[in-house]
Amino acid sequence: MSASATRPIEILVVEDNPRHSALIKDELEIEVPTASVTIAPSVSAAFEALSARAYDLVLLDFRLPDGDGLEILTQMKADARREPVVFVTTSSSTPTAVAAMKIGAEDYVVKEEGYLEVLPFVVNEVLERARLKAERVEMEKKAARADRLSSLNNLMASIAHNLNNPLTTVRTFLELLPARYDTDLEFRTGYYKLVLEAAERIGLLISNMMRAVTVPSEGIDPPWSVRDLMLELQMYAAPSLRDRQLHLEIDYAADVPELTAPRESLKQALIVLVDNAVAFSPMGGKIRLSCRATGDDVVRVVFEVTDEGPGVPMADRSKIFDAFYTTRTGGNGIGLFVAQNVARAQGGVLEVGDNTPCGAAFSITLPVS
């Protein structure tokens, strides 16, 4: 969206003074050669213009016949409009310009002698910043798509590898079946059992993969209580805790706000972490499930599951979130892969660390909104 672009740069100027709006329009069309300027003389006219189309930039005057520019800016941000905004105000209304910047204006110009010469430079600078931002967002999207494609390729390779072994057993059985079924009792009984086990492994693999791709991870839910979720997890874990004589400690801070993250998918991710803690804990050990709020300007919520098991060796920490990689006897390597995808889909992160004095600590950190 630079001034040298060949397509028109669409600029909305909200200004009620006809003389000022004409001067602004002339100056912008001279200094920004591809500019196409639309004039809106009031708040209502501005909303009408914004409802009709998107713009590359909006220039807002403060005082208008039926309201003010802050009203327009506030509504634009509430509507998640992406147009950069330059606020124009008088020298006596500098606090208003500061308020506009806090709401989300990109810059402001004080309406004083010579401001028309300054205005095009500010507009060009804001347009250039917007162009660079758009390019950065597009590059991040391309990188994310490439990352997803790489993950998909790795996942498909892992699926093929894990399916190949049991399928080899089934294929061998079928190839030998005509010649050996009638005369070889060991073949009928032993290989038959192996084939059933192979079929079960294939079914389990497909079931786990369906679970991995169908866990709902995006969107928002009505506000829900962290306390209630943690109590549900405690009830879920109770049978396996009894079997291994484990104690589950629940701890949630009073300042943790209600969340709107998809509750069921987060619950499934936390179940994975609790199940792992149970599997790796020594008999009679303690597991701790906690939740706390962190951050000042950007509040985040941290769920943590710790155990007193052997911990996760440093050599394994870069691999345990890969599909089908597991260090757990009888594990399938899907759980942490699913949990990590849930955390990422909700704008968060799943991390592994050490518990003190021994054991593993898994944490899911999520933004509050």
C-alpha positions as CSV (number, residue, x, y, z in Angstrom):
1,M,0.0,0.0,0.0
2,S,2.8,2.4,-0.7
3,A,2.3,5.7,-2.6
4,S,4.1,4.2,-5.6
5,A,1.6,1.3,-5.9
6,T,-0.3,1.2,-9.2
7,R,-3.7,0.4,-7.7
8,P,-5.7,3.4,-6.1
9,I,-5.0,4.1,-2.4
10,E,-8.5,4.5,-1.0
11,I,-8.5,7.1,1.8
12,L,-11.6,8.2,3.8
13,V,-11.4,11.7,5.1
14,V,-13.9,12.5,7.9
15,E,-14.1,16.3,8.0
16,D,-17.1,18.6,8.3
17,N,-15.4,21.9,7.2
18,P,-15.8,21.9,3.4
19,R,-12.8,24.2,2.9
20,H,-10.5,22.0,5.0
21,S,-11.8,18.8,3.4
22,A,-11.2,20.2,-0.1
23,L,-7.6,21.3,0.8
24,I,-6.9,17.9,2.4
25,K,-8.2,16.1,-0.7
26,D,-6.1,18.3,-3.1
27,E,-2.9,17.9,-1.0
28,L,-3.3,14.1,-0.7
29,E,-4.0,13.6,-4.3
30,I,-0.9,15.7,-5.2
31,E,1.5,14.1,-2.7
32,V,0.0,10.6,-2.9
33,P,-0.4,10.2,-6.7
34,T,-2.6,7.1,-6.6
35,A,-4.8,8.4,-3.8
36,S,-8.6,8.2,-4.2
37,V,-10.1,10.4,-1.5
38,T,-13.7,10.0,-0.2
39,I,-15.1,12.8,2.0
40,A,-17.5,12.1,4.9
41,P,-18.7,15.3,6.6
42,S,-20.3,13.7,9.7
43,V,-20.2,10.6,12.0
44,S,-23.3,9.1,10.3
45,A,-21.7,9.7,6.8
46,A,-18.5,8.1,8.0
47,F,-20.3,5.0,9.3
48,E,-22.2,4.8,6.0
49,A,-18.9,5.0,4.0
50,L,-17.3,2.4,6.2
51,S,-20.2,0.0,5.8
52,A,-20.0,0.2,2.0
53,R,-16.3,-0.8,1.7
54,A,-12.8,-1.1,3.2
55,Y,-10.2,1.6,2.9
56,D,-6.5,1.8,3.0
57,L,-6.5,4.6,5.5
58,V,-9.0,6.7,7.5
59,L,-8.3,10.4,8.4
60,L,-10.5,11.4,11.3
61,D,-11.3,14.9,12.5
62,F,-12.3,15.2,16.2
63,R,-15.2,17.7,16.3
64,L,-18.1,16.8,14.0
65,P,-21.7,18.0,13.8
66,D,-23.3,14.8,15.2
67,G,-20.5,13.5,17.4
68,D,-16.7,13.2,17.3
69,G,-13.9,11.2,15.8
70,L,-13.3,9.1,18.9
71,E,-16.7,7.7,18.6
72,I,-15.9,6.5,15.0
73,L,-12.5,5.2,16.1
74,T,-13.9,3.2,19.0
75,Q,-16.6,1.6,16.8
76,M,-14.0,0.7,14.2
77,K,-11.9,-1.1,16.8
78,A,-15.0,-2.8,18.2
79,D,-15.8,-4.0,14.6
80,A,-12.2,-5.2,14.2
81,R,-11.7,-2.9,11.3
82,R,-8.2,-3.1,9.9
83,E,-7.8,0.4,8.4
84,P,-5.0,2.4,10.0
85,V,-6.3,5.7,11.4
86,V,-4.7,9.1,11.5
87,F,-6.4,11.5,13.9
88,V,-6.5,15.2,13.2
89,T,-7.1,17.6,16.1
90,T,-6.5,21.2,17.2
91,S,-3.5,22.2,19.4
92,S,-5.9,22.8,22.3
93,S,-7.1,19.2,22.1
94,T,-3.8,17.3,22.4
95,P,-5.2,15.1,25.2
96,T,-7.8,13.9,22.7
97,A,-5.1,12.9,20.3
98,V,-3.4,10.9,23.1
99,A,-6.7,9.2,23.8
100,A,-7.1,8.3,20.1
101,M,-3.6,6.7,20.2
102,K,-4.6,4.6,23.2
103,I,-7.8,3.4,21.4
104,G,-5.7,2.4,18.4
105,A,-5.0,5.3,16.1
106,E,-1.7,4.9,14.2
107,D,-0.7,8.6,14.4
108,Y,-2.1,12.1,14.8
109,V,-1.6,15.5,13.2
110,V,-2.2,18.8,15.0
111,K,-4.4,21.2,13.0
112,E,-2.1,24.3,13.1
113,E,-0.4,26.5,10.5
114,G,1.5,24.3,8.0
115,Y,-0.3,21.1,8.9
116,L,-1.4,20.5,5.3
117,E,2.3,20.2,4.3
118,V,3.0,17.8,7.1
119,L,-0.1,15.6,6.6
120,P,1.0,13.8,3.4
121,F,4.3,12.8,5.0
122,V,2.4,11.3,8.0
123,V,-0.1,9.5,5.6
124,N,2.7,8.0,3.5
125,E,4.5,6.8,6.7
126,V,1.4,5.2,8.1
127,L,0.6,3.6,4.7
128,E,4.1,2.2,4.6
129,R,3.9,0.8,8.1
130,A,0.6,-0.8,7.2
131,R,2.1,-2.3,4.0
132,L,5.0,-3.8,6.0
133,K,2.7,-5.2,8.6
134,A,0.5,-6.8,5.9
135,E,3.7,-8.4,4.4
136,R,4.8,-9.7,7.7
137,V,1.4,-11.2,8.4
138,E,1.4,-12.9,5.0
139,M,4.9,-14.2,5.6
140,E,3.8,-15.6,9.0
141,K,0.8,-17.3,7.3
142,K,3.1,-18.8,4.7
143,A,5.5,-20.0,7.4
144,A,2.6,-21.5,9.4
145,R,1.3,-23.3,6.2
146,A,4.7,-24.7,5.5
147,D,5.0,-25.8,9.1
148,R,1.6,-27.5,9.0
149,L,2.6,-29.2,5.7
150,S,5.9,-30.4,7.2
151,S,4.0,-31.7,10.3
152,L,1.5,-33.5,8.0
153,N,4.3,-35.1,6.0
154,N,6.0,-36.4,9.2
155,L,2.6,-37.6,10.5
156,M,1.8,-39.5,7.3
157,A,5.3,-41.1,7.4
158,S,4.7,-42.2,11.0
159,I,1.3,-43.6,10.2
160,A,2.7,-45.5,7.2
161,H,5.5,-46.9,9.4
162,N,3.1,-47.9,12.2
163,L,0.6,-49.5,9.9
164,N,3.2,-51.4,7.9
165,N,4.3,-53.8,10.7
166,P,0.9,-55.3,11.6
167,L,-0.1,-55.3,7.9
168,T,3.0,-57.4,7.2
169,T,1.8,-60.0,9.7
170,V,-1.7,-60.1,8.2
171,R,-0.3,-60.4,4.6
172,T,2.1,-63.2,5.6
173,F,-0.7,-65.1,7.2
174,L,-2.9,-64.8,4.1
175,E,-0.1,-65.9,1.8
176,L,0.6,-69.0,3.9
177,L,-3.1,-69.8,4.6
178,P,-3.9,-72.0,1.6
179,A,-0.9,-74.3,2.0
180,R,-0.6,-74.7,5.8
181,Y,-4.1,-74.2,7.3
182,D,-5.1,-77.9,7.0
183,T,-1.8,-79.5,8.1
184,D,-0.2,-77.0,10.5
185,L,-2.0,-76.7,13.9
186,E,0.6,-74.3,15.3
187,F,0.1,-72.1,12.2
188,R,-3.7,-72.1,12.7
189,T,-3.5,-71.2,16.4
190,G,-0.3,-69.1,16.8
191,Y,-0.5,-67.1,13.6
192,Y,-4.2,-66.7,14.0
193,K,-3.6,-65.0,17.4
194,L,-0.9,-62.8,15.9
195,V,-3.3,-61.7,13.1
196,L,-5.9,-60.8,15.7
197,E,-3.4,-58.7,17.6
198,A,-2.3,-57.0,14.4
199,A,-5.9,-56.2,13.5
200,E,-6.4,-54.7,17.0
201,R,-3.2,-52.6,16.6
202,I,-4.5,-51.3,13.3
203,G,-7.9,-50.5,14.8
204,L,-6.3,-48.8,17.8
205,L,-4.0,-46.7,15.6
206,I,-7.0,-45.5,13.5
207,S,-9.0,-44.8,16.6
208,N,-6.1,-42.7,18.0
209,M,-5.6,-40.8,14.8
210,M,-9.4,-40.0,14.6
211,R,-9.1,-38.7,18.2
212,A,-6.1,-36.6,17.2
213,V,-7.9,-34.9,14.3
214,T,-11.4,-34.6,15.7
215,V,-10.7,-33.0,19.1
216,P,-12.3,-29.5,18.8
217,S,-9.6,-26.9,19.4
218,E,-10.7,-23.6,18.0
219,G,-13.4,-21.0,18.7
220,I,-14.7,-19.8,22.1
221,D,-17.1,-21.2,24.7
222,P,-19.3,-19.3,27.2
223,P,-17.3,-18.3,30.2
224,W,-16.5,-21.3,32.4
225,S,-14.9,-22.0,35.8
226,V,-11.4,-23.4,36.1
227,R,-12.4,-24.8,39.5
228,D,-15.2,-26.9,38.1
229,L,-12.9,-28.3,35.4
230,M,-10.2,-29.3,37.9
231,L,-12.7,-31.1,40.1
232,E,-13.9,-33.0,37.0
233,L,-10.3,-34.1,36.3
234,Q,-10.0,-35.2,39.9
235,M,-13.0,-37.4,39.6
236,Y,-11.8,-38.8,36.3
237,A,-8.4,-39.7,37.8
238,A,-9.8,-41.2,41.0
239,P,-9.9,-44.9,39.9
240,S,-6.4,-45.0,38.5
241,L,-5.1,-43.1,41.6
242,R,-6.6,-45.7,43.9
243,D,-5.0,-48.5,41.9
244,R,-1.6,-47.0,42.3
245,Q,-2.1,-45.5,45.8
246,L,-1.4,-42.1,44.4
247,H,-2.5,-38.7,45.9
248,L,-3.7,-35.9,43.6
249,E,-3.4,-32.4,44.9
250,I,-5.6,-29.7,43.4
251,D,-4.5,-26.1,43.6
252,Y,-6.0,-23.2,41.8
253,A,-5.4,-19.5,42.6
254,A,-8.3,-17.2,43.6
255,D,-7.4,-14.7,40.9
256,V,-7.8,-17.0,38.0
257,P,-10.5,-15.5,35.7
258,E,-13.2,-17.5,33.9
259,L,-12.1,-18.7,30.5
260,T,-13.7,-18.9,27.1
261,A,-11.2,-21.3,25.5
262,P,-12.8,-24.5,24.1
263,R,-13.4,-26.4,27.4
264,E,-13.7,-30.0,26.2
265,S,-10.6,-30.0,24.0
266,L,-8.6,-28.4,26.9
267,K,-10.0,-31.1,29.2
268,Q,-8.8,-33.8,26.9
269,A,-5.3,-32.2,26.8
270,L,-5.2,-32.1,30.6
271,I,-6.4,-35.7,30.8
272,V,-3.4,-36.7,28.7
273,L,-1.1,-34.9,31.1
274,V,-2.8,-36.5,34.2
275,D,-2.7,-40.0,32.6
276,N,1.0,-39.6,31.9
277,A,1.7,-38.4,35.5
278,V,-0.2,-41.5,36.8
279,A,1.7,-43.9,34.5
280,F,5.1,-42.6,35.5
281,S,4.5,-42.0,39.2
282,P,5.9,-44.4,41.8
283,M,3.4,-46.3,44.0
284,G,2.2,-44.0,46.8
285,G,3.6,-40.9,45.0
286,K,2.0,-37.4,44.7
287,I,0.6,-35.7,41.6
288,R,-0.2,-32.0,41.6
289,L,-2.6,-30.3,39.3
290,S,-2.5,-26.5,39.6
291,C,-3.7,-23.4,37.8
292,R,-2.6,-19.8,38.2
293,A,-2.9,-16.5,36.4
294,T,0.3,-14.7,35.2
295,G,1.2,-11.4,33.4
296,D,0.1,-7.8,33.8
297,D,-0.7,-6.2,30.4
298,V,-1.6,-9.6,28.8
299,V,-3.1,-12.0,31.3
300,R,-2.4,-15.7,30.7
301,V,-3.5,-18.8,32.6
302,V,-1.1,-21.6,33.3
303,F,-2.2,-25.2,34.0
304,E,0.5,-27.4,35.4
305,V,0.7,-31.1,36.1
306,T,3.7,-32.4,38.1
307,D,4.6,-35.9,39.3
308,E,7.4,-37.6,41.3
309,G,8.5,-40.0,38.6
310,P,11.8,-40.2,36.7
311,G,11.2,-37.0,34.7
312,V,11.8,-36.5,31.0
313,P,15.4,-36.8,29.9
314,M,16.8,-33.8,28.0
315,A,17.4,-36.0,25.0
316,D,13.7,-36.8,24.7
317,R,12.2,-33.4,25.3
318,S,12.5,-32.3,21.6
319,K,10.8,-35.6,20.5
320,I,8.0,-36.4,23.0
321,F,5.5,-34.1,21.2
322,D,6.0,-35.8,17.9
323,A,3.3,-38.2,16.7
324,F,4.0,-41.9,17.7
325,Y,7.1,-41.1,19.8
326,T,6.7,-42.5,23.3
327,T,8.8,-43.6,26.3
328,R,5.8,-45.1,28.1
329,T,5.4,-48.8,28.2
330,G,2.2,-49.6,26.2
331,G,1.9,-46.0,25.0
332,N,1.0,-45.0,21.5
333,G,2.7,-41.6,21.2
334,I,-0.5,-39.8,20.3
335,G,-1.5,-38.2,23.6
336,L,1.1,-35.4,23.9
337,F,0.9,-34.8,20.1
338,V,-2.9,-34.1,20.6
339,A,-2.3,-32.0,23.7
340,Q,0.3,-29.9,21.9
341,N,-2.1,-29.3,19.0
342,V,-4.9,-28.3,21.4
343,A,-2.6,-25.7,23.1
344,R,-1.4,-24.3,19.8
345,A,-4.9,-24.0,18.4
346,Q,-6.0,-22.0,21.4
347,G,-3.1,-19.6,21.0
348,G,-1.1,-21.2,23.8
349,V,1.9,-23.5,24.4
350,L,2.6,-26.8,26.0
351,E,6.0,-27.1,27.7
352,V,7.9,-29.7,29.7
353,G,10.3,-29.1,32.6
354,D,11.5,-30.5,35.9
355,N,9.6,-31.0,39.1
356,T,11.5,-30.3,42.3
357,P,13.0,-32.4,43.8
358,C,12.2,-35.1,41.2
359,G,9.8,-35.8,38.4
360,A,8.3,-34.1,35.4
361,A,6.3,-30.8,35.1
362,F,4.0,-30.3,32.1
363,S,2.4,-26.9,31.6
364,I,-0.2,-25.5,29.2
365,T,-0.2,-21.7,29.0
366,L,-3.2,-20.0,27.4
367,P,-4.3,-16.4,26.8
368,V,-7.4,-15.4,28.8
369,S,-9.2,-14.4,25.6
